[in-house]
């Protein structure tokens, strides 16, 4: 598990293949498709977030997408849209944005992935996301 300490500020795109805990500040994009991202109590994230599982204890400004689950704990704040098959929002948590979950979230994620995949054979139509 990797850690970004509370005195660290990172600007840009962040991707990886291990779980990550953010106690500092991230600006840009976070992409951890096979891992868990935790925004700690001291952490803040102004980014588009994509991960397998996302746990928000601190603050996120930007859209949050998870392929399995998003958990927003009592002290968590999300200013942006959230999309995941499963969503846990504890009492006291705040979400300022739309919520998409269940089969609809899976379908939207599959459509987004399909929109960026290679060429479409002649005679077939591809929906735009």
Backbone as a chain_set.jsonl record, in Angstrom:
{"seq": "XXXXXXXXXXXXXXXXXXXXXXXXXXXXXXXXXXXXXXXXXXXXXXXXXXXXXXXXXXXXXXXXXXXXXXXXXXXXXXXXXXXXXXXXXXXXXXXXXXXXXXXXXXXXXXXXXXXXXXXXXXXXXXXXX", "coords": {"N": [[0.842, -1.174, 0.0], [0.558, 2.174, -0.881], [1.342, 5.495, 0.252], [0.394, 8.904, 0.458], [1.587, 11.497, 2.077], [0.396, 13.968, 4.531], [1.689, 16.408, 4.149], [2.25, 16.558, 1.505], [1.734, 17.703, -1.83], [0.387, 16.949, -4.916], [0.328, 17.388, -8.379], [-1.209, 16.524, -11.382], [-1.442, 13.521, -13.433], [-2.174, 10.471, -11.902], [-1.456, 7.116, -11.611], [-1.582, 3.565, -10.989], [-0.754, 0.279, -9.634], [-1.394, -0.58, -7.069], [-2.885, -0.392, -3.788], [-3.843, 2.818, -2.51], [-3.396, 5.44, -0.193], [-4.425, 8.655, 0.468], [-3.358, 11.334, 2.214], [-2.544, 13.822, 1.856], [-2.714, 16.32, -0.674], [-4.182, 16.065, -3.865], [-4.24, 16.986, -7.271], [-5.75, 16.724, -10.394], [-5.875, 13.761, -12.08], [-6.827, 10.539, -10.994], [-6.148, 7.194, -11.365], [-6.776, 4.037, -10.652], [-7.479, 1.243, -11.525], [-7.614, -1.429, -10.609], [-7.473, -1.406, -7.899], [-7.756, -0.151, -4.469], [-8.619, 3.141, -3.501], [-8.097, 5.407, -0.959], [-9.209, 8.308, 0.494], [-7.929, 9.983, 2.971], [-8.637, 11.263, 6.338], [-7.312, 13.731, 6.56], [-6.904, 14.213, 3.951], [-7.307, 15.561, 0.605], [-8.769, 15.849, -2.591], [-8.758, 17.05, -5.754], [-9.888, 16.04, -8.369], [-10.561, 13.825, -11.157], [-11.647, 10.691, -10.396], [-10.944, 7.28, -10.674], [-11.324, 4.025, -9.723], [-11.077, 0.675, -8.363], [-12.244, 0.333, -5.835], [-13.391, 2.95, -3.77], [-12.795, 4.876, -0.937], [-13.947, 7.467, 0.972], [-12.918, 9.62, 3.329], [-12.034, 12.105, 3.786], [-12.024, 14.915, 1.651], [-13.354, 15.221, -1.633], [-13.253, 16.768, -4.738], [-14.698, 16.546, -7.673], [-15.57, 14.052, -10.152], [-16.349, 10.731, -9.131], [-15.666, 7.426, -9.789], [-16.203, 3.995, -9.44], [-15.44, 0.582, -9.953], [-16.367, -1.411, -8.323], [-17.179, -0.521, -5.598], [-18.144, 2.378, -3.709], [-17.446, 4.112, -0.789], [-18.537, 6.474, 1.427], [-17.555, 7.96, 4.19], [-18.601, 9.157, 7.491], [-17.343, 11.67, 7.874], [-16.784, 12.367, 5.341], [-16.748, 14.209, 2.229], [-18.067, 14.807, -0.907], [-17.896, 16.614, -3.777], [-19.232, 16.328, -6.554], [-20.125, 13.978, -9.163], [-21.061, 10.592, -8.425], [-20.421, 7.193, -9.207], [-21.072, 3.826, -9.124], [-21.422, 0.256, -8.746], [-22.141, -0.443, -6.133], [-22.927, 1.521, -3.283], [-22.056, 3.15, -0.319], [-23.119, 5.319, 2.087], [-22.425, 7.0, 4.875], [-24.117, 8.264, 7.813], [-24.018, 11.732, 8.104], [-22.16, 12.134, 6.14], [-21.53, 13.912, 3.039], [-22.812, 14.417, -0.197], [-22.589, 16.211, -3.032], [-23.904, 16.153, -5.854], [-24.75, 14.019, -8.661], [-25.954, 10.638, -8.275], [-25.186, 7.453, -9.334], [-25.929, 4.116, -9.482], [-25.794, 0.484, -9.072], [-27.054, -1.662, -11.652], [-27.268, 0.249, -13.648], [-25.02, 1.898, -13.287], [-22.965, 0.08, -13.886], [-23.558, -0.39, -16.585], [-23.146, 2.179, -17.687], [-20.397, 2.498, -17.194], [-19.376, 0.423, -18.746], [-20.168, 1.295, -21.266], [-18.668, 3.643, -21.462], [-16.094, 2.58, -21.457], [-16.229, 1.108, -23.804], [-16.528, 3.137, -25.671], [-14.016, 4.142, -25.945], [-12.571, 2.163, -27.046], [-10.788, 0.667, -29.733], [-11.169, 0.662, -33.435], [-14.34, 0.54, -35.2], [-15.871, -2.108, -36.874], [-16.796, -1.989, -40.353], [-20.162, -1.35, -41.153], [-21.154, -1.73, -38.648], [-22.542, 0.019, -35.902], [-21.504, 2.35, -33.488], [-22.211, 3.41, -30.285], [-22.018, 6.692, -29.005], [-20.52, 7.95, -26.085]], "CA": [[0.0, 0.0, 0.0], [1.309, 3.428, -0.985], [0.819, 6.59, 1.062], [0.776, 10.279, 0.15], [1.508, 12.148, 3.38], [-0.392, 15.197, 4.608], [2.45, 17.584, 3.724], [2.542, 16.397, 0.073], [0.779, 18.131, -2.85], [0.736, 16.354, -6.201], [-0.494, 17.872, -9.486], [-1.003, 15.733, -12.593], [-2.127, 12.238, -13.521], [-1.627, 9.462, -11.007], [-1.981, 5.778, -11.874], [-0.756, 2.551, -10.358], [-1.276, -1.069, -9.443], [-1.46, -0.932, -5.659], [-3.788, 0.451, -3.013], [-3.26, 4.125, -2.217], [-4.028, 6.288, 0.819], [-4.049, 10.057, 0.286], [-3.54, 12.203, 3.382], [-2.153, 15.142, 1.371], [-3.612, 16.92, -1.666], [-3.97, 15.643, -5.252], [-4.99, 17.706, -8.307], [-5.556, 16.125, -11.717], [-6.631, 12.537, -12.356], [-6.344, 9.358, -10.281], [-6.632, 6.002, -12.061], [-6.335, 2.798, -10.003], [-8.595, 0.383, -11.924], [-7.641, -2.728, -9.93], [-7.081, -1.213, -6.51], [-8.535, 0.737, -3.613], [-8.14, 4.486, -3.196], [-8.675, 5.961, 0.261], [-8.929, 9.713, 0.776], [-7.904, 10.003, 4.431], [-9.274, 12.365, 7.06], [-6.602, 14.972, 6.236], [-6.693, 14.241, 2.509], [-8.228, 16.222, -0.312], [-8.511, 15.419, -3.958], [-9.47, 17.813, -6.777], [-9.51, 15.183, -9.49], [-11.428, 12.758, -11.636], [-11.165, 9.496, -9.711], [-11.394, 5.977, -11.175], [-10.658, 2.957, -8.976], [-11.912, -0.496, -8.088], [-12.975, 0.718, -4.63], [-13.01, 4.278, -3.28], [-13.254, 5.2, 0.414], [-13.749, 8.9, 1.191], [-13.001, 10.07, 4.716], [-11.752, 13.531, 3.641], [-12.781, 15.706, 0.678], [-13.103, 15.03, -3.06], [-13.933, 17.654, -5.671], [-14.561, 15.887, -8.972], [-16.381, 12.852, -10.288], [-15.76, 9.523, -8.559], [-16.195, 6.215, -10.406], [-15.595, 2.766, -8.935], [-15.982, -0.606, -10.613], [-17.013, -2.263, -7.323], [-17.857, 0.103, -4.462], [-17.73, 3.666, -3.149], [-17.88, 4.297, 0.596], [-18.309, 7.835, 1.906], [-17.703, 7.874, 5.636], [-19.324, 10.257, 8.138], [-16.643, 12.948, 7.699], [-16.482, 12.512, 3.919], [-17.441, 15.199, 1.405], [-17.828, 14.664, -2.342], [-18.506, 17.617, -4.645], [-19.133, 15.747, -7.891], [-20.975, 12.818, -9.397], [-20.512, 9.303, -8.018], [-20.961, 6.086, -9.986], [-20.542, 2.525, -8.712], [-22.483, -0.733, -8.54], [-22.551, -0.386, -4.725], [-22.603, 2.798, -2.649], [-22.309, 3.245, 1.117], [-23.011, 6.705, 2.545], [-22.69, 7.028, 6.309], [-24.79, 9.451, 8.331], [-23.093, 12.851, 8.265], [-21.432, 12.322, 4.88], [-22.187, 14.838, 2.114], [-22.582, 14.229, -1.631], [-23.181, 17.274, -3.84], [-23.794, 15.694, -7.234], [-25.662, 12.92, -8.969], [-25.546, 9.304, -7.845], [-25.568, 6.386, -10.262], [-25.467, 2.866, -8.885], [-26.432, -0.736, -9.531], [-26.857, -2.077, -13.043], [-27.105, 1.45, -14.474], [-23.62, 2.321, -13.172], [-22.159, -0.879, -14.643], [-23.8, -0.155, -18.008], [-22.48, 3.432, -18.051], [-18.955, 2.261, -17.2], [-19.085, -0.414, -19.91], [-20.309, 2.145, -22.45], [-17.517, 4.548, -21.493], [-14.936, 1.774, -21.858], [-16.419, 0.757, -25.211], [-16.373, 4.335, -26.495], [-12.603, 4.429, -26.16], [-11.886, 1.013, -27.633], [-10.419, 0.691, -31.149], [-12.057, 0.954, -34.548], [-15.578, -0.213, -35.34], [-15.942, -2.71, -38.209], [-17.756, -1.384, -41.276], [-21.488, -1.931, -41.055], [-21.595, -1.711, -37.258], [-22.627, 1.352, -35.315], [-20.975, 2.437, -32.129], [-22.839, 4.503, -29.542], [-21.092, 7.649, -28.407], [-20.813, 8.197, -24.662]], "C": [[0.892, 1.244, 0.0], [0.581, 4.515, -0.19], [1.294, 7.926, 0.524], [0.518, 11.066, 1.426], [0.815, 13.494, 3.349], [0.375, 16.449, 4.211], [2.754, 17.566, 2.225], [1.391, 16.927, -0.775], [1.271, 17.602, -4.184], [-0.221, 16.875, -7.259], [-0.159, 17.06, -10.724], [-1.8, 14.448, -12.546], [-1.411, 11.217, -12.661], [-2.268, 8.122, -11.34], [-1.067, 4.768, -11.211], [-1.474, 1.235, -10.21], [-1.178, -1.507, -7.992], [-2.42, 0.016, -4.964], [-3.065, 1.735, -2.621], [-4.083, 4.841, -1.157], [-3.504, 7.702, 0.616], [-4.382, 10.812, 1.57], [-3.149, 13.639, 3.029], [-3.187, 15.669, 0.392], [-3.201, 16.487, -3.069], [-4.821, 16.52, -6.158], [-4.702, 17.038, -9.635], [-6.47, 14.944, -11.944], [-5.983, 11.392, -11.583], [-6.979, 8.139, -10.929], [-5.995, 4.756, -11.441], [-7.391, 1.721, -10.287], [-8.7, -0.942, -11.178], [-7.393, -2.624, -8.434], [-7.997, -0.25, -5.776], [-7.829, 2.071, -3.436], [-8.862, 4.953, -1.943], [-8.236, 7.413, 0.386], [-9.058, 9.84, 2.289], [-8.536, 11.248, 5.022], [-8.629, 13.711, 6.762], [-6.461, 15.175, 4.732], [-7.74, 15.027, 1.754], [-7.79, 15.9, -1.73], [-9.377, 16.263, -4.884], [-9.15, 17.12, -8.089], [-10.678, 14.324, -9.944], [-10.836, 11.476, -11.078], [-11.797, 8.255, -10.32], [-10.612, 4.912, -10.419], [-11.614, 1.779, -8.829], [-12.831, -0.19, -6.904], [-12.47, 2.084, -4.184], [-13.628, 4.475, -1.894], [-12.922, 6.671, 0.65], [-13.985, 9.21, 2.67], [-12.806, 11.586, 4.737], [-12.643, 14.167, 2.587], [-12.353, 15.382, -0.751], [-13.916, 16.057, -3.833], [-13.667, 17.096, -7.055], [-15.396, 14.625, -8.985], [-15.619, 11.63, -9.796], [-16.455, 8.312, -9.169], [-15.452, 5.014, -9.849], [-16.242, 1.574, -9.627], [-16.664, -1.547, -9.63], [-17.817, -1.475, -6.296], [-17.265, 1.468, -4.139], [-18.301, 3.74, -1.738], [-17.52, 5.716, 1.018], [-18.605, 7.819, 3.405], [-18.269, 9.167, 6.21], [-18.669, 11.62, 7.944], [-16.364, 13.252, 6.232], [-17.347, 13.539, 3.214], [-17.061, 14.966, -0.044], [-18.609, 15.747, -3.064], [-18.305, 17.135, -6.075], [-20.039, 14.538, -7.983], [-20.275, 11.547, -8.936], [-21.208, 8.195, -8.799], [-20.271, 4.794, -9.574], [-21.704, 1.543, -8.588], [-23.021, -0.717, -7.105], [-22.063, 0.92, -4.112], [-22.99, 2.743, -1.177], [-22.09, 4.702, 1.505], [-23.39, 6.718, 4.025], [-23.393, 8.323, 6.699], [-23.755, 10.533, 8.608], [-22.28, 13.127, 7.013], [-22.232, 13.24, 3.964], [-21.793, 14.489, 0.685], [-23.326, 15.343, -2.348], [-22.97, 16.907, -5.301], [-24.766, 14.56, -7.463], [-25.061, 11.597, -8.506], [-26.078, 8.301, -8.852], [-25.033, 5.087, -9.687], [-26.229, 1.682, -9.455], [-26.105, -1.03, -10.979], [-26.626, -0.879, -13.957], [-25.659, 1.94, -14.447], [-22.718, 1.392, -13.962], [-22.309, -0.645, -16.141], [-23.102, 1.113, -18.484], [-20.971, 3.256, -18.136], [-18.555, 1.418, -18.402], [-19.175, 0.407, -21.193], [-19.123, 3.085, -22.58], [-16.267, 3.799, -21.93], [-15.029, 1.418, -23.336], [-16.213, 1.936, -26.132], [-14.915, 4.624, -26.794], [-11.86, 3.25, -26.775], [-11.806, 1.161, -29.135], [-11.494, 0.959, -32.18], [-13.292, 0.055, -34.551], [-15.612, -0.797, -36.744], [-17.019, -2.04, -39.05], [-19.079, -2.115, -41.162], [-22.006, -1.99, -39.626], [-21.603, -0.28, -36.76], [-22.133, 1.292, -33.887], [-21.615, 3.637, -31.448], [-21.767, 5.402, -28.956], [-21.498, 7.895, -26.975], [-20.906, 9.672, -24.407]], "O": [[1.845, 1.348, 0.773], [-0.632, 4.454, 0.009], [2.463, 8.074, 0.169], [-0.632, 11.277, 1.811], [0.657, 14.098, 2.288], [-0.251, 17.478, 3.955], [3.439, 18.457, 1.724], [0.224, 16.65, -0.496], [2.435, 17.784, -4.541], [-1.438, 16.822, -7.078], [1.008, 16.913, -11.085], [-2.712, 14.294, -11.733], [-0.184, 11.116, -12.69], [-3.494, 8.006, -11.349], [0.086, 5.07, -10.905], [-2.631, 1.083, -10.6], [-0.908, -2.675, -7.712], [-2.733, 1.09, -5.477], [-1.849, 1.749, -2.425], [-5.312, 4.851, -1.213], [-2.294, 7.928, 0.593], [-5.546, 10.913, 1.96], [-3.392, 14.562, 3.807], [-4.389, 15.493, 0.592], [-2.023, 16.534, -3.422], [-5.988, 16.774, -5.86], [-3.542, 16.808, -9.975], [-7.691, 15.094, -11.997], [-4.759, 11.283, -11.519], [-8.202, 8.052, -11.033], [-4.823, 4.461, -11.679], [-8.122, 1.327, -9.378], [-9.783, -1.524, -11.122], [-7.132, -3.629, -7.772], [-8.881, 0.376, -6.362], [-6.614, 2.132, -3.246], [-10.09, 4.901, -1.869], [-7.043, 7.713, 0.383], [-10.165, 9.809, 2.827], [-8.92, 12.169, 4.302], [-9.32, 14.729, 6.716], [-5.95, 16.205, 4.292], [-8.889, 15.151, 2.18], [-6.608, 15.709, -2.017], [-10.604, 16.199, -4.807], [-8.264, 17.544, -8.831], [-11.649, 14.125, -9.215], [-9.651, 11.204, -11.267], [-13.016, 8.172, -10.469], [-9.382, 4.892, -10.465], [-12.803, 1.88, -9.132], [-14.038, -0.425, -6.964], [-11.268, 2.348, -4.214], [-14.826, 4.269, -1.702], [-11.765, 7.079, 0.544], [-15.096, 9.08, 3.183], [-13.348, 12.272, 5.603], [-13.862, 13.994, 2.608], [-11.163, 15.28, -1.051], [-15.119, 16.201, -3.614], [-12.544, 17.164, -7.554], [-15.874, 14.179, -7.942], [-14.414, 11.502, -10.009], [-17.675, 8.179, -9.083], [-14.222, 5.007, -9.79], [-17.451, 1.561, -9.857], [-17.457, -2.394, -10.04], [-19.011, -1.722, -6.13], [-16.061, 1.691, -4.272], [-19.481, 3.468, -1.516], [-16.355, 6.114, 0.975], [-19.754, 7.683, 3.826], [-18.401, 10.161, 5.496], [-19.369, 12.629, 7.856], [-15.771, 14.283, 5.914], [-18.518, 13.723, 3.546], [-15.878, 14.929, -0.382], [-19.836, 15.799, -2.979], [-17.325, 17.493, -6.728], [-20.647, 14.126, -6.994], [-19.054, 11.429, -9.039], [-22.417, 8.241, -9.026], [-19.049, 4.673, -9.66], [-22.841, 1.951, -8.352], [-24.21, -0.949, -6.883], [-20.949, 1.371, -4.375], [-24.1, 2.343, -0.827], [-21.015, 5.258, 1.281], [-24.544, 6.474, 4.378], [-23.282, 9.339, 6.013], [-22.742, 10.285, 9.263], [-21.764, 14.231, 6.839], [-23.453, 13.342, 4.085], [-20.618, 14.289, 0.38], [-24.553, 15.417, -2.283], [-21.977, 17.302, -5.911], [-25.518, 14.182, -6.564], [-23.847, 11.453, -8.366], [-27.264, 8.298, -9.183], [-23.836, 4.96, -9.433], [-27.181, 1.845, -10.217], [-25.027, -0.696, -11.472], [-25.876, -0.973, -14.929], [-25.129, 2.354, -15.478], [-21.799, 1.853, -14.64], [-21.329, -0.692, -16.885], [-22.523, 1.125, -19.57], [-20.33, 3.795, -19.038], [-17.515, 1.662, -19.013], [-18.36, 0.24, -22.101], [-18.623, 3.304, -23.683], [-15.463, 4.332, -22.696], [-14.021, 1.426, -24.042], [-15.766, 1.762, -27.265], [-14.604, 5.28, -27.788], [-10.653, 3.327, -27.0], [-12.706, 1.743, -29.742], [-12.587, 1.422, -31.854], [-13.289, -1.037, -33.984], [-15.404, -0.07, -37.715], [-18.032, -1.579, -38.523], [-19.12, -3.343, -41.085], [-23.185, -2.272, -39.413], [-20.765, 0.532, -37.153], [-22.327, 0.303, -33.18], [-21.57, 4.751, -31.97], [-20.739, 4.93, -28.471], [-22.684, 8.034, -26.676], [-21.145, 10.089, -23.274]]}, "num_chains": 1, "name": "protein.A"}
